[in-house]
Amino acid sequence: MTATGAAPAQAAWLRIWRRHAPSSLTGLMVAIAVVQAYVVIEARPGDILTGIGGIADIVRRGVPPDPVILGPAVYQSLVTVDVAIIGTALALAFSLLLAFWAAENVTPGGPLYAGSRAIIAVFRAIPDIVWALLFVTAVGLGPFAAALGLAVHSIGVLGRLFAEAIEDVNMDSINALVVTGAGRMQIATHAVLPATLPTLIGLTLYRLDTNVRSSLVLGFVGGGGLGFAINNALNLFQYRKLLALLIVMALLIAGVEAVAVALRRTIH
């Protein structure tokens, strides 16, 4: 091949390389990440097959489910839902305020912007179970500590989501109010909230749905409710009660999910 013919070939290979190299490198990095994760977590797929008999034995011992616990389980389910409701309600009140300070298009700026961003980041970074354990030292074991833990973590989550929703608001209406001399409260109530209200309600309902599941988990560390009852039944090898509680838990989660979906559809 002559030098004249080699130049177009090299250019073609260069174009192919530029076109496919980024995706190839990305695929390679993903593959490396998956392989190292597989090694680090010491995955043993064979143990699933050898251990499935133990799961089947627990189910066998749990049949038939104990109907005696259905009455107490209803109350424990109510506790679980109420923990999520209180945690979400407290978070909603504080996260709205923080979101207006943390949104770049409506923030007063300065220390309020930096401080609200820092609070949201810290509250979101620390898991709700850690917050709940911290509150246990202040208020003791029980649903109240779980609700406070959910509230603090949810402030961080909702604060960030609310701030992003506010930043997506069309600035024309806000600028129009600024020109007329409207204050920040008037801008918030007459421009920002009407434009973002469906989104904010949808995010709040989603968070409530998530908090119900988190409340179940917090019950395993003393947060009360259905999770606490499941943990006790598991520790005492009361498999019939355990299976009945798991059925109640599944119905609870399905019911909360159905209500949340119906409310979101109504809003939108």
ROKOLLO-245670 format. One line per field, with one value per residue (C-alpha): residue in one letter; x, y, z. Coordinates in Angstrom, 1 decimal. Layout:
<atoms>
doba <- (A ...)
u <- (X ...)
v <- (Y ...)
w <- (Z ...)
</atoms>
This chain:
<atoms>
doba <- (M T A T G A A P A Q A A W L R I W R R H A P S S L T G L M V A I A V V Q A Y V V I E A R P G D I L T G I G G I A D I V R R G V P P D P V I L G P A V Y Q S L V T V D V A I I G T A L A L A F S L L L A F W A A E N V T P G G P L Y A G S R A I I A V F R A I P D I V W A L L F V T A V G L G P F A A A L G L A V H S I G V L G R L F A E A I E D V N M D S I N A L V V T G A G R M Q I A T H A V L P A T L P T L I G L T L Y R L D T N V R S S L V L G F V G G G G L G F A I N N A L N L F Q Y R K L L A L L I V M A L L I A G V E A V A V A L R R T I H)
u <- (0.0 1.4 1.7 -1.1 -3.4 -2.4 -3.4 -7.2 -7.1 -5.5 -8.0 -10.9 -9.5 -9.1 -12.7 -13.8 -11.7 -13.1 -16.6 -16.4 -13.7 -15.8 -18.5 -15.9 -14.0 -17.3 -18.3 -14.9 -15.1 -18.6 -17.3 -14.4 -16.7 -19.0 -16.2 -14.5 -17.9 -18.5 -15.2 -15.4 -18.8 -17.6 -20.6 -21.2 -24.2 -23.9 -24.9 -28.3 -29.1 -27.7 -29.5 -32.9 -33.8 -33.6 -36.0 -38.4 -38.2 -39.1 -42.1 -43.1 -43.0 -45.0 -47.9 -50.7 -50.2 -51.2 -54.5 -54.3 -51.8 -54.0 -55.6 -52.3 -50.8 -53.4 -52.4 -48.7 -49.4 -51.1 -48.0 -45.8 -47.9 -48.2 -44.4 -44.1 -46.8 -45.3 -41.8 -43.0 -45.1 -42.2 -39.9 -42.4 -42.5 -38.8 -37.8 -40.0 -38.3 -34.8 -35.7 -36.6 -33.2 -31.3 -32.9 -30.5 -33.3 -35.1 -32.5 -31.6 -28.0 -25.1 -25.1 -28.7 -27.9 -24.7 -26.2 -29.3 -27.3 -25.0 -28.0 -29.7 -26.4 -25.7 -29.2 -29.4 -26.0 -26.7 -29.1 -32.4 -31.5 -28.5 -30.6 -33.1 -30.4 -29.1 -32.6 -32.9 -30.3 -32.5 -36.1 -35.6 -36.7 -40.0 -41.9 -41.1 -37.4 -38.1 -40.3 -37.7 -35.0 -37.2 -38.0 -34.4 -33.3 -36.4 -35.6 -32.4 -34.1 -37.2 -35.1 -33.0 -35.9 -38.0 -35.1 -34.5 -38.3 -38.2 -35.1 -37.1 -39.8 -40.2 -38.6 -40.9 -43.6 -41.0 -39.4 -42.8 -43.5 -40.0 -40.6 -43.8 -41.9 -43.2 -41.4 -40.0 -43.1 -45.4 -43.1 -43.2 -47.0 -48.0 -45.4 -43.3 -45.9 -48.6 -46.1 -44.6 -47.4 -48.3 -44.7 -44.2 -47.2 -46.1 -42.7 -44.2 -46.4 -43.5 -41.5 -44.4 -44.5 -40.8 -41.0 -43.5 -41.0 -38.2 -40.5 -40.7 -36.9 -36.5 -38.8 -36.0 -33.8 -36.5 -38.6 -41.8 -44.6 -44.8 -41.0 -40.5 -43.1 -41.5 -38.1 -39.4 -41.1 -38.0 -35.8 -38.2 -38.5 -42.3 -42.6 -46.4 -46.6 -43.7 -45.5 -48.8 -46.9 -45.1 -48.5 -49.8 -46.6 -47.1 -50.8 -49.7 -47.1 -49.5 -52.2 -50.0 -48.6 -52.1 -53.3 -50.1 -50.5 -54.2 -53.4 -50.7 -53.0 -55.6 -53.1 -51.7)
v <- (0.0 3.4 6.3 8.0 5.1 4.6 8.0 7.5 4.1 5.6 8.4 5.8 3.8 7.0 7.9 4.4 4.6 8.0 6.8 3.5 4.1 6.0 3.4 0.5 2.1 2.7 -0.9 -2.1 0.1 -1.2 -4.8 -4.2 -2.6 -5.6 -8.1 -6.4 -6.1 -9.8 -10.6 -8.1 -9.3 -12.9 -13.9 -17.7 -18.5 -22.2 -21.4 -20.2 -23.7 -25.5 -23.1 -22.9 -26.0 -24.0 -21.3 -24.1 -25.6 -22.2 -21.9 -25.5 -24.8 -21.6 -23.4 -22.7 -19.1 -18.3 -16.3 -15.3 -12.5 -10.9 -8.5 -7.3 -7.2 -4.7 -2.3 -2.9 -2.1 1.2 2.0 1.4 3.6 6.4 6.5 7.1 9.7 11.7 11.4 12.6 15.5 16.8 16.5 18.3 21.4 21.9 20.7 23.3 26.1 24.7 24.2 27.8 28.8 26.1 26.8 29.0 30.9 32.1 31.9 35.0 33.8 34.2 32.1 31.0 29.3 27.7 26.7 25.1 23.2 21.9 20.8 19.0 17.2 16.1 15.0 13.0 11.4 9.8 6.9 7.0 4.0 5.9 8.9 6.7 5.1 8.5 9.6 6.4 7.9 11.0 9.6 5.9 2.9 3.1 4.6 8.2 7.7 5.9 8.8 11.4 9.4 9.2 12.9 14.1 11.9 12.8 16.5 15.9 13.9 16.1 19.3 18.4 17.2 20.2 22.6 20.9 21.3 24.9 25.5 24.1 26.8 29.1 32.4 34.6 34.6 35.2 38.1 39.6 39.7 41.0 43.9 44.8 44.9 41.7 40.3 36.8 35.5 36.8 35.3 32.0 31.9 33.4 32.0 29.2 27.1 27.2 26.0 23.3 22.1 19.0 18.0 18.7 16.6 13.8 13.8 13.9 10.9 9.0 9.7 8.6 5.3 4.9 5.8 3.1 0.5 2.2 2.2 -1.6 -1.8 0.5 -1.8 -4.4 -2.0 -1.1 1.3 -0.6 -1.6 -4.5 -4.8 -5.2 -8.0 -9.8 -9.6 -11.0 -13.9 -14.6 -14.6 -16.8 -19.3 -18.7 -19.5 -19.6 -16.1 -15.1 -16.2 -14.5 -11.3 -11.5 -11.9 -8.8 -6.9 -7.8 -6.6 -3.4 -2.5 -3.4 -1.3 1.7 1.4 1.3 4.4 6.3 5.5 6.4 9.8 10.5 9.8 12.1 14.9 14.6)
w <- (0.0 -1.0 1.5 -0.4 0.2 3.8 4.9 4.2 5.9 9.0 9.1 8.8 11.7 13.7 13.1 14.2 17.3 18.3 17.7 19.6 22.2 24.8 24.9 24.9 27.8 29.7 29.2 30.4 33.5 34.3 33.9 36.2 38.8 38.7 38.9 41.9 43.6 43.1 44.7 47.6 48.7 48.6 46.5 46.6 44.3 45.2 48.8 47.5 46.2 49.3 51.7 50.1 52.1 55.3 53.9 52.8 56.3 58.0 55.6 56.4 60.1 59.7 57.9 58.8 59.9 63.5 63.3 67.0 66.2 63.6 66.1 67.6 64.1 63.0 65.8 65.1 61.4 62.5 64.6 61.6 59.3 62.0 62.4 58.7 58.8 61.6 60.2 56.8 58.2 60.3 57.3 55.0 57.3 57.6 54.1 52.4 54.2 53.5 49.8 49.3 50.8 48.9 45.4 43.4 41.6 44.7 47.5 49.5 49.0 51.4 54.7 54.2 50.9 52.1 55.5 54.0 51.4 54.2 56.4 53.5 52.6 56.2 56.9 53.7 54.0 57.4 57.1 59.0 61.1 62.4 63.2 65.0 67.1 68.1 69.1 71.2 73.6 74.0 74.1 74.6 72.5 70.7 67.8 68.7 68.2 64.9 63.8 64.6 62.8 59.7 59.9 60.0 57.1 55.1 55.6 53.7 50.9 50.5 50.9 47.9 45.7 46.6 45.8 42.4 41.6 42.5 40.4 37.4 37.7 34.8 35.8 33.8 36.5 39.2 37.3 36.7 40.5 41.2 38.8 40.7 44.0 45.4 48.5 48.8 50.6 47.8 45.2 47.1 47.5 44.1 41.7 43.1 45.0 42.3 39.7 41.8 44.1 42.1 42.0 45.7 46.6 44.4 46.0 49.5 48.7 47.3 50.4 52.7 50.8 51.3 55.0 55.6 54.4 56.4 59.5 59.2 59.2 62.1 64.1 64.1 66.1 68.7 66.7 67.5 65.1 62.8 62.3 66.1 66.2 63.2 64.9 68.1 66.4 64.4 67.5 69.5 66.5 66.5 62.8 62.6 64.1 61.8 58.7 59.7 60.4 57.0 55.3 57.2 56.2 52.5 52.6 54.4 51.8 48.9 50.5 51.0 47.5 46.1 48.0 47.1 43.4 43.4 45.1 42.6 39.7 41.2 41.5 38.0)
</atoms>
